[in-house]
């Protein structure tokens, strides 16, 4: 069966290694800077509230969410969700993460085009992640290569989403650094280095996700090209 093809592992092992390295780097950066208290003594929750007021984002809500590093912004209800480790701690890591999520809220308020485009892709990606696999598998098993190629194009929505995610995440991090510095919540160069470390580590996970998606597409394109020649 094609999904036992050892060539698949040749394509994907580099992606698996990259994902493992970035996951370790994110956890290492978070663990290091979650033990360093910011001089301002703001917790992630307090910093988010202050930045909402300073930025004029008065409609943004703050809610808790379970887990560790599960923080996110949901544009559907204009809410920043903070994990307990971020909301309740005055650490450099907590401030970096909280401000990053508020950066997404700022993008939504300003109508930042890449953010809106990524949001529009979500339904397509949700469908494509399942339908693409089905079409590829069915097309290969039944020798319907046109169906398999259609599956590849549908599956490519995930790679497009990963690509669009990069400017969205980089911009949110840039906004976070600017807000933290201008508000005085981050006060020293050492603290800003910590913010950079945490946010840069997180950004690498999105780069790794894009690499993984591209390698998967390349594998299936190679597989179908070989079948077409046969």
C-alpha positions in Angstrom: 0.0 0.0 0.0 1.2 3.5 -0.9 1.1 4.7 2.7 3.7 2.2 3.7 6.1 3.6 1.1 9.5 4.1 2.7 10.0 7.1 0.4 7.4 8.9 2.5 9.7 8.6 5.5 12.6 10.0 3.4 10.5 13.1 2.8 9.0 13.4 6.3 11.9 12.5 8.6 13.5 15.9 8.2 10.1 17.5 9.0 9.7 15.3 12.1 13.2 16.2 13.3 12.5 19.9 12.7 9.2 19.7 14.6 10.9 18.0 17.5 13.7 20.6 17.7 11.3 23.5 17.6 9.0 21.9 20.2 12.0 21.5 22.5 13.1 25.1 21.8 9.7 26.5 22.6 9.5 24.6 25.9 13.0 25.5 26.8 12.4 29.2 26.1 9.1 29.2 28.0 10.5 27.4 31.0 13.5 29.7 31.2 11.7 32.9 31.0 8.6 31.8 33.0 11.0 31.7 36.0 12.2 35.3 35.4 9.9 37.9 36.9 9.4 41.2 35.0 10.3 44.4 36.9 6.8 45.8 36.4 5.3 42.9 38.3 2.3 42.8 35.9 0.8 39.4 35.5 -0.3 38.3 32.0 -3.9 39.1 32.9 -3.0 42.5 34.3 -0.8 43.3 31.3 -3.5 42.4 28.9 -6.1 44.6 30.6 -3.6 47.5 30.6 -2.7 47.1 27.0 -6.4 46.9 26.0 -7.0 50.2 27.7 -3.9 51.8 26.1 -4.7 50.5 22.7 -8.4 51.4 22.8 -9.5 47.8 22.2 -12.3 48.1 24.7 -14.4 45.3 23.2 -11.8 42.7 23.7 -12.6 40.2 26.5 -10.2 38.1 28.6 -11.0 34.5 29.6 -9.1 31.6 31.1 -8.3 28.4 29.2 -7.0 25.1 30.6 -3.6 23.6 29.8 -0.1 25.0 29.3 0.7 27.3 26.3 -2.8 27.0 25.1 -3.2 30.7 24.9 -5.0 32.1 21.8 -7.3 34.8 20.4 -10.7 33.9 19.1 -12.0 36.5 16.6 -15.5 35.0 16.7 -16.1 36.4 20.1 -13.3 38.9 20.3 -11.7 37.2 23.3 -8.2 36.6 24.4 -7.9 33.2 26.1 -5.0 32.9 28.6 -3.8 29.8 30.3 -3.4 29.9 34.1 0.4 30.0 33.9 0.2 33.1 31.7 -2.7 34.9 33.3 -1.5 34.6 36.9 2.3 35.0 36.6 4.3 38.2 36.4 7.0 36.4 34.3 8.7 37.7 31.1 7.3 34.6 29.2 3.7 35.3 30.4 3.9 39.0 29.3 5.3 38.0 25.9 2.6 35.4 25.3 -0.3 37.6 26.5 0.8 40.6 24.4 1.2 38.4 21.4 -2.4 37.2 21.6 -3.5 40.8 22.1 -1.6 41.5 18.9 -4.0 39.3 17.1 -6.9 41.2 18.6 -5.3 44.4 17.3 -5.0 42.8 13.8 -8.7 42.0 13.9 -9.7 45.5 14.9 -7.6 47.0 12.2 -8.7 44.6 9.5 -5.1 43.4 8.9 -5.4 41.7 5.5 -3.3 38.5 6.1 -5.3 37.9 9.3 -8.6 38.2 7.5 -7.4 36.0 4.7 -6.2 33.3 7.2 -9.6 33.4 8.9 -11.3 33.0 5.5 -9.2 29.9 4.9 -10.2 28.1 8.1 -13.4 26.4 6.7 -11.5 25.3 3.5 -8.6 23.9 5.6 -11.0 22.1 7.9 -12.7 20.4 4.9 -9.5 19.9 3.0 -7.6 18.2 5.8 -10.1 15.4 5.6 -11.4 15.4 2.1 -7.9 15.7 0.6 -6.7 12.5 2.2 -9.9 10.7 1.1 -9.5 11.8 -2.5 -5.8 10.9 -2.6 -6.3 7.5 -1.1 -9.4 6.7 -3.2 -7.7 7.9 -6.3 -4.6 5.8 -5.8 -6.4 2.7 -4.7 -8.9 2.8 -7.6 -6.3 4.1 -10.1 -8.3 7.3 -10.6 -5.4 9.6 -10.9 -7.4 12.7 -11.7 -9.3 12.2 -8.4 -6.0 11.8 -6.6 -4.6 15.0 -8.1 -7.8 16.8 -7.0 -7.1 15.5 -3.5 -3.6 17.0 -3.7 -4.9 20.4 -4.7 -7.5 20.2 -1.9 -4.9 19.1 0.6 -2.7 22.0 -0.5 -5.1 24.4 1.4 -3.2 23.3 4.5 0.1 24.5 3.1 -1.5 27.7 1.9 -2.8 28.3 5.5 0.6 27.6 6.9 2.2 30.1 4.5 -0.4 32.8 5.3 0.1 32.1 9.0 3.7 33.3 9.0 3.1 37.0 8.3 0.2 36.9 10.8 2.3 35.5 13.6 5.4 37.6 12.9 3.3 40.7 12.8 1.5 39.8 16.1 4.9 39.3 17.7 6.1 42.7 16.4 3.0 44.3 17.8 3.5 42.6 21.2 7.1 43.8 21.5 6.1 47.3 20.6 3.2 47.4 23.0 5.2 46.0 25.9 8.1 48.5 25.4 5.9 51.6 24.8 3.7 50.8 27.8 6.6 50.3 30.2 5.4 46.8 31.1 8.8 45.5 29.8 11.5 47.8 31.2 14.9 46.5 30.5 17.0 45.2 27.6 17.4 41.9 29.4 13.6 41.5 29.7 13.2 42.4 26.0 15.7 39.7 25.1 13.5 37.3 27.0 10.4 38.4 25.1 12.3 38.0 21.8 13.5 34.5 22.8 10.0 33.3 23.7 8.3 34.8 20.6 11.0 33.8 18.2 10.9 30.2 19.5 7.1 30.2 19.0 7.4 31.6 15.5 9.7 28.7 14.5 6.9 26.2 15.1 4.9 27.9 12.3 8.0 27.7 10.0 8.3 24.0 10.9 4.5 23.5 10.1 5.0 25.1 6.7 8.0 22.9 5.9 6.0 19.8 6.9 3.0 20.7 4.8 5.3 21.4 1.8 7.2 18.1 2.1 3.9 16.2 2.3 2.7 17.9 -0.9 6.0 17.2 -2.6 5.7 13.5 -1.7 2.2 13.1 -3.1 3.1 15.1 -6.2 6.1 12.8 -6.8 4.0 9.7 -6.1 1.2 10.7 -8.5 3.7 11.8 -11.2 5.3 8.4 -11.0 1.9 6.7 -11.3 1.0 8.9 -14.3 4.2 7.8 -16.1 3.4 4.1 -15.4 
